[in-house]
């Protein structure tokens, strides 16, 4: 599809797809739409949040949200939920504490992820639309980025999965020193402390999945574009083992993992790596770095950018995420991501997916489609096992 074709399709209306699924391109007034997050609200409404503007890193990037009421056949008109004229507001995460729904998101100047702030807002649903209160800044160090769902530790503390975009004085952030950490709050988000994940350089976008008892596992995107990595907590999320590779390739792009009702783990991702493609770009923000004469950060790991972001694949594990042998493609394209531009047709990525299982066993997915739109797909129960509706 061309950018114009995608724009025409961005009505939010559900349409039947192959194998019994439903699909929609969410409506948005912005030419760039990326980093979807999907969640089910108290009344069963689906809420999808993302960031939109002209180009990732620019100050016109803001958080948007749309909803799909139970039984509805069309996603609602988008609502802008943030508006900082000086910072690029990215990576929304919707979570629920004891006082209600909260929106957390990042806010950075240009491509400087190491100077990112974390902000939170109270969120409500009124007349089918999301409403956001004024933001508050989270008391964590600059450079803390988020992407994964928040999880309760077994002792009741709130865990915010974090990847730390570590600053190098006098040098430009490249991702080479990024590490994983957990933000911990014992007062429902009023105050936070930071707990580092050992041995995690290059392991980012931590996604925490509770298992049984005190056991939890976490999965990571990799700056080195090698494999999805995994770590384990045996004490309910208090401490974590160093990340180790799974059998799922990773292209230095986002993943999402959930535990299904039947106990299996489901990962949505692009299972490709630097070993399978020679495509490379200088950095994530090379299109907006003109005028920044600082040298790139030295040391650390060697991030690899530009590996194709496709196909979009659902992967299933029966061994707590050590291996994911069962895989099925949800959507496919060339996956080209050597440019973040959403308007010239060069970008073909299917990326940054989010996954949610419904009470009926259906899977709800939202992901970036060519950087132009957020695409929603509902897969019927049994789809991954070849049981077509």
PyMOL commands that set and color helices and strands:
alter all, ss='L'
color gray80, all
select helices_A, chain A and resi 3-9+18-20+113-115+274-276+383-385
alter helices_A, ss='H'
color red, helices_A
select strands_A, chain A and resi 15-16+22-25+32-40+46-53+62-68+79-80+88-97+100-108+117-126+129-132+136-137+144-146+151-152+158-164+171-172+179-185+193-196+203-210+216-222+227-233+244-249+256-259+265-269+295-296+312-317+326-331+350-357+363-369+373-379
alter strands_A, ss='S'
color yellow, strands_A
deselect
rebuild
show_as cartoon
